[in-house]
């Protein structure tokens, strides 16, 4: 699928999100990567074979501090 040199990571690669953007629609909350992955603004993903990757945002609660 990818014509870039070096080729973009495949949809099955752990670093699939490093593929180049083909289409970017921030107003709709999604982007299409060169490897066929649909990347959503909530960090969820839809792979070309129909598999779903759940959103994987960092936990904001881990960074919250309370005042004494």
Buried (B, 14 or more C-beta within 10 A) or exposed (E): EBEEEEEBBBBEEEEBBEBEEBEEEEEEEBBBBBBBBBBBEEEBBBBBEEEEBEEEEEEEEEEEEEEE
